[in-house]
Amino acid sequence: METYRFRDWSRLIGIPVEVRKDFEHVRSGVVDDAMEDSSALWLAADASAGRALFAAAEGYEVWIRPRELEGRLCYKMAAALRPIPAGATGRA
C-alpha cells in the first residue's frame, strides 16, 4: 500500500510508522511518544533496536500507511488523518 508523509506527529502515538531522512529509510517502528508541537518523536524499542529519538529539525520525516485491523473493521485508513490541503473545505 502507498505511504503518506504525516506532519502531525503528536497524533501518531501507538501507530506503526516509517522514519525517513533525505528520502532514505532510517527505521520503522511504533511511536512511543511525541512532542505536542511535532518537533520530535520517540520510536519504541523493539527486537532490532532500542528506543530512539528523531527530531524534525534534523530533517527526519514520518510516513504512514493504511493498515489492516482485526475484527469487523477490516481497514483503518491512516490517510484519513492526513491534513486538509489549503483552500479545501473538508466537506464531501
C-alpha positions in Angstrom: 0.0 0.0 0.0 1.1 3.5 -0.7 2.7 5.5 2.2 1.9 9.1 3.1 4.1 11.7 4.8 2.4 12.8 8.1 3.3 16.1 9.8 1.2 16.0 13.0 3.5 13.6 14.9 1.6 14.1 18.2 -1.4 12.1 16.7 0.8 9.0 15.9 1.4 7.6 19.4 0.9 3.8 19.2 0.9 3.8 15.4 3.5 2.0 13.3 5.5 4.4 11.1 8.5 4.7 8.9 11.1 7.3 9.6 13.0 8.8 6.6 15.8 11.3 6.1 16.9 12.7 2.8 14.5 10.3 1.0 16.2 7.3 2.7 14.6 4.8 5.1 16.1 5.2 8.6 13.9 3.0 10.8 10.4 1.6 11.1 8.6 1.1 14.4 5.8 2.1 16.7 5.6 5.7 18.0 6.2 5.6 21.8 5.7 9.3 22.4 5.8 12.6 20.5 6.1 16.3 21.3 2.8 18.1 21.0 4.3 20.6 18.5 5.6 17.7 16.3 9.2 18.7 16.8 10.3 15.2 17.9 9.1 11.7 18.4 10.4 8.5 20.0 10.1 5.1 18.5 9.6 2.3 21.0 12.4 -0.3 21.5 11.9 -3.5 19.5 13.9 -6.7 18.8 16.3 -4.8 16.4 17.0 -1.5 18.3 16.4 0.4 21.5 14.1 3.4 22.0 15.2 6.2 19.6 14.5 9.9 19.3 14.0 11.6 15.9 13.8 15.4 15.6 12.1 17.3 12.7 14.8 20.0 12.9 17.4 17.3 11.9 15.5 16.6 8.7 13.6 13.5 9.8 10.1 12.8 8.2 7.5 10.3 9.3 5.5 8.3 6.8 2.4 6.2 7.5 0.3 3.7 5.5 -3.2 2.2 5.8 -3.1 -0.9 8.0 -5.2 -3.9 8.5 -7.1 -4.3 11.8 -8.7 -7.3 13.4 -12.4 -7.7 13.9 -15.3 -6.3 11.9 -13.4 -3.2 10.9 -11.1 -4.6 8.2 -9.1 -1.4 7.4 -8.2 1.8 9.1 -7.2 4.3 6.5 -4.4 6.2 8.1 -4.7 8.5 5.1 -7.9 9.8 6.7 -5.7 11.5 9.3 -3.9 13.5 6.6 -4.2 17.3 6.9 -6.7 19.0 4.7 -5.0 20.9 1.8 -5.0 24.7 2.0 -8.2 26.1 0.4 -10.2 22.9 0.7 -13.4 22.9 2.8 -13.1 19.4 4.1 -16.6 18.6 3.0 -17.5 16.0 0.5 
